[in-house]
Amino acid sequence: MKKYIWICLGLAFTLQACKKDKIETDPIIPTDPVETAPVTGDTQPSSQHIVYRTLNMKVGYNKNIFLDANADGSTDISFSSVLIMRDGKQHLYLSAYGKTSSGNKLFVKKGDGLVNGSLWAYPFAKDERIEPTDANQVTLTAPQQKASILSVISTGSQTSVDGLWANKTDKYLGFAIKMNGEPHFGWIKLSHDAATNEIVVSEYAYNKLPGEDIIAGEK
């Protein structure tokens, strides 16, 4: 009987140790926030083949944006935050996601996937052509894949930021949304607010002509 008890206790300690290791190596990723009414922004004057709108909103902890870029009443691109514990540190990821069921995609930097399964969103410079090239190693998101913009890492009283948009202002996130089965390319202007570690989403534009490129900042 004593031998049986010791065996059970040994198994319990082993399972507890395995469980602890799993928590350390496999972080629990919370589900995305429930989608609310999408926003479109204010339409501004633009060239004949461009739709250009201003938005002026922020993405941060519990601050989400559901963008209806083509004003059809449904979300095309969502911006949200997710908090993940990893290696004893708190990681707040601010990310964008193109609605996969509609065929919408975002431009990301090729590389290893992050802990939340995303790739880093690529910051196009003003007047740069938004397209995937071998030179900048930019690609489009795969189905269900997010484009992470910023990671705010906290350990006790210390905070640091990571990502291609850290301390960058007035850079452009490229996107492709499908309308009538055809891709329309566009840009969203983002800036890192270093004081609050939030992302400012100020304006966006897309090309009315399907399959045609767009220049970052083109209106």
Solvent accessible surface area in square Angstrom, and as a share of the most:
residue,aa,sasa,rsa
1,M,176,0.79
2,K,160,0.68
3,K,156,0.66
4,Y,137,0.52
5,I,80,0.40
6,W,177,0.62
7,I,93,0.47
8,C,54,0.33
9,L,78,0.39
10,G,35,0.33
11,L,106,0.53
12,A,55,0.43
13,F,149,0.62
14,T,75,0.44
15,L,125,0.62
16,Q,113,0.50
17,A,53,0.41
18,C,76,0.46
19,K,124,0.52
20,K,133,0.56
21,D,87,0.45
22,K,126,0.53
23,I,107,0.55
24,E,85,0.38
25,T,82,0.48
26,D,74,0.38
27,P,26,0.16
28,I,150,0.76
29,I,78,0.40
30,P,62,0.39
31,T,130,0.75
32,D,81,0.42
33,P,47,0.30
34,V,135,0.77
35,E,93,0.41
36,T,91,0.53
37,A,85,0.66
38,P,44,0.28
39,V,49,0.28
40,T,38,0.22
41,G,32,0.30
42,D,94,0.49
43,T,95,0.55
44,Q,59,0.26
45,P,122,0.77
46,S,51,0.33
47,S,46,0.30
48,Q,171,0.76
49,H,62,0.28
50,I,2,0.01
51,V,20,0.11
52,Y,19,0.07
53,R,24,0.09
54,T,28,0.16
55,L,21,0.11
56,N,110,0.57
57,M,67,0.30
58,K,76,0.32
59,V,0,0.00
60,G,1,0.01
61,Y,127,0.48
62,N,114,0.59
63,K,94,0.40
64,N,48,0.25
65,I,2,0.01
66,F,17,0.07
67,L,0,0.00
68,D,5,0.03
69,A,0,0.00
70,N,28,0.14
71,A,55,0.43
72,D,93,0.48
73,G,59,0.56
74,S,45,0.29
75,T,6,0.03
76,D,7,0.04
77,I,1,0.00
78,S,17,0.11
79,F,0,0.00
80,S,11,0.07
81,S,18,0.12
82,V,16,0.09
83,L,59,0.29
84,I,1,0.00
85,M,114,0.51
86,R,71,0.26
87,D,98,0.51
88,G,60,0.58
89,K,86,0.36
90,Q,68,0.30
91,H,25,0.11
92,L,22,0.11
93,Y,14,0.05
94,L,0,0.00
95,S,4,0.02
96,A,1,0.00
97,Y,50,0.19
98,G,4,0.04
99,K,67,0.29
100,T,37,0.21
101,S,103,0.66
102,S,48,0.31
103,G,23,0.22
104,N,6,0.03
105,K,78,0.33
106,L,0,0.00
107,F,0,0.00
108,V,0,0.00
109,K,68,0.29
110,K,96,0.41
111,G,57,0.55
112,D,134,0.70
113,G,52,0.50
114,L,38,0.19
115,V,44,0.25
116,N,22,0.11
117,G,47,0.46
118,S,0,0.00
119,L,20,0.10
120,W,46,0.16
121,A,0,0.00
122,Y,33,0.12
123,P,22,0.14
124,F,0,0.00
125,A,41,0.32
126,K,125,0.53
127,D,98,0.51
128,E,51,0.23
129,R,118,0.43
130,I,1,0.00
131,E,55,0.25
132,P,71,0.44
133,T,45,0.26
134,D,121,0.63
135,A,103,0.80
136,N,25,0.13
137,Q,75,0.33
138,V,2,0.01
139,T,40,0.23
140,L,55,0.27
141,T,6,0.04
142,A,55,0.43
143,P,97,0.61
144,Q,134,0.60
145,Q,38,0.17
146,K,36,0.15
147,A,0,0.00
148,S,0,0.00
149,I,0,0.00
150,L,0,0.00
151,S,3,0.02
152,V,14,0.08
153,I,33,0.17
154,S,28,0.18
155,T,65,0.38
156,G,81,0.77
157,S,118,0.76
158,Q,139,0.62
159,T,80,0.46
160,S,61,0.39
161,V,43,0.25
162,D,70,0.36
163,G,16,0.15
164,L,61,0.30
165,W,0,0.00
166,A,20,0.16
167,N,109,0.56
168,K,81,0.34
169,T,85,0.50
170,D,77,0.40
171,K,51,0.22
172,Y,7,0.03
173,L,0,0.00
174,G,0,0.00
175,F,0,0.00
176,A,7,0.06
177,I,1,0.00
178,K,95,0.40
179,M,39,0.18
180,N,160,0.82
181,G,57,0.55
182,E,85,0.38
183,P,42,0.26
184,H,13,0.06
185,F,32,0.13
186,G,0,0.00
187,W,0,0.00
188,I,0,0.00
189,K,39,0.16
190,L,1,0.00
191,S,19,0.12
192,H,9,0.04
193,D,34,0.18
194,A,65,0.50
195,A,98,0.76
196,T,74,0.43
197,N,34,0.17
198,E,21,0.09
199,I,0,0.00
200,V,39,0.22
201,V,0,0.00
202,S,26,0.16
203,E,17,0.08
204,Y,0,0.00
205,A,0,0.00
206,Y,13,0.05
207,N,4,0.02
208,K,97,0.41
209,L,88,0.44
210,P,66,0.41
211,G,44,0.42
212,E,88,0.39
213,D,55,0.28
214,I,1,0.00
215,I,42,0.21
216,A,0,0.00
217,G,11,0.10
218,E,48,0.22
219,K,95,0.40
